[in-house]
Amino acid sequence: MNTKPYNTEDEKIFRQFTDELEEWSRSGEAPSTGNQDIRYYLDLQKGRLRERNLKMEYRMKLRGEHLDRIFQKTYKDQIYTNEFVFSSYLQKTAFWRDEKKVYEKEKPQNFYQTITKMEQQKIDETYCCPSCGAVSSIKVLLDGCPYCHTRFLMSDLFPVVTGYFFQYDFSMNQKESKNRIKKWAIGGIILVWLCWTIPALIQGKIFSIFLNLLGSIPLGIFLGYLAMCMWMFMSLLGFAAVNIPRLFRTAGTKLRLNRLMKPYDKSFSYEYFIGRIVSLLKIMIFAEDVKELTVYKGEGEIPDLSEIVEAAYGGYIGLNKKWIENGYCYLDLDVYMADIYDKGKVYQKTDIFRMVICRKLEKESDFGFSIRKVQCAGCGGSFDATRERYCPFCGGEYHLEEDDWAVIKIRKR
């Protein structure tokens, strides 16, 4: 990993997205530094929380010393530059229902973000509406032309955050280390003192209580420190037991996907692709009716996802199968998630989602900014085809897989 100075553009985007994600949890305002998919599924998630009479809040506190520095790895190809960036936070997630706290968990976390850049794009450009010719900023056109109300399909504006996730951080700064040692040492002293004192009290030896305290201090500190080390070691073993099998099952996914996709799509970026797939899954998790979504093209049974109120990517995607048929690429994937459920009681659970996705291969990718009017082939009406599967005017179906990845099967393992 490379460390960059604090005044870089990447750090500004990283910190801004972190602040905006916190603000979204409080006010519902989606992060401006997130891409279109992130903003969309966060809006859907807020709707889910309102339906279940829940309020969720993130609190992100930098951990200080060397841990709060920005670390990053750069992945660059002909079209995209993806900065895989992380910094360490003390992250708290809390849920309230009727002003009563029903869930709270605080953990030291590495917060990972993928910041995607494309040299050909400038985020503050203005653009002439392809339909009426009125000049607006591209940001405004994302939601449709304010003059003629035409809707468009357009690429994201870069640089932008295209994916993010949290992962438990075992490292400690000096202050955290001292506080943890202090707690375990005090606990050790108290335990040793009680083990010596209770028999003395039974025998009526009151004076030995104070002598026992003096003797308990060095032994208690030693035993407390030893117990802390054993607890941390067992925690690390538990983390490894869960994650190493995932690592083996998902190893090689990036290489296999690059080999499959590069001959058909020179702009294929694995890091950008992962953000897209996680976004597809989160959109499906938080949507009211999955079968009405543009991103879903399947007809099979859909798992009940209505009780999930928070969905966090677990950092792993595995490729089970891949094939090309009739000009379409099909991928069978496992996506690992850490989800929070509301079933009267709010709790966290690890999920594995098996997804089959597809897209048409023959279309050339747009390497710069792209925008095109969405028109129904049946009636010519313009609508938001990124969010609506059927034309609101005549009911004609829009086929997302002609332009982007769409889900044809999903189940929860």
Secondary structure, DSSP 4 states (H G I P E B T S, - for coil): -EE--TTSHHHHHHHHHHHHHHHHHHH-PPPTTB-HHHHHHHHHHHHHHHHTT-EEEEEEEE--GGGGS-EEEEEE-SS-EEEEEEEEEEEEEEEEETTEEEEEEEEEEEEEEEEEE-TT--TT-EEE-TTT--EEEHHHHTT--TTT---EEEPPPSSEEEEEEEEE-----HHHHHHHHHHHHHHHHHHHHHHHHHHHHHTT--THHHHHHHHHHHHHHHHHHHHHHHHHHHHHHHHHHHHHHHHHHHTTHHHHHHHHHTTT-TT--HHHHHHHHHHHHHHHHH-S-GGG-TTB---S-----TTEEEEEEEEEEEEEEEEEETTEEEEEEEEEEEEEEESSSEEEEEEEEEEEEEEESSSPPPSS--EEE---TTT-----TTT-SB-TTT-PBP-GGGTS-EEEEEEE-
